[in-house]
């Protein structure tokens, strides 16, 4: 022992309460986070995150559902929901379940894509299935832009409602939907055209 030198007591710094709360919040976020998340870039530059578990169709009403390509391949879910026809906006899928009718309407998810013909065709198919007590599932790759725009168009015509109301109904079923800027512009133009005709 060296005389004149007092041993120092090393004290652990006390972590402020806010730091503890931040650490606990981070821990909870890590533990509760989805194990697998895929990020989807939209043509408008927005990044959307969708759980890789997103493999089931979400139903907007009693005859119309929406989803992504994973859901379109989920035979168990399609049959469980009583889907009689699938409308694909991305082309045919190799995983298409047998025995469920399919309508292929290939369109690109870009703002410059003219959707009027695709909207009209899909609307006619949905109406035919509805009148025969069928149930339709509309899908695209991510179930975000093309499928939602098509379902919105149908609801606008079938229920006589505006774009914003139809979008709200679809988002109640599938919260990640977001028509790209070009599709939204076309749907709003269709809404104005119909309103003009109604005034005549």
Secondary structure, 3 states (H helix, E strand, C coil): CCCCCCCCCCCCCCCCHHHHHHHHHHHHHHHHCCCCEEEEECCCCCEEEEECCCCCCEECCCCEEEECHHHHCCHHHHHHCCCCEEEECCCCCCCCCCCCEEEECCCCCCCCCCCHHHHHHHHHHHHHHHHCCCCEEEECCCCCCHHHHHHHHHHHHHHCCCHHHHHHHHHHHCCCCCCCHHHHHHHHHHHHHHHHHHHC
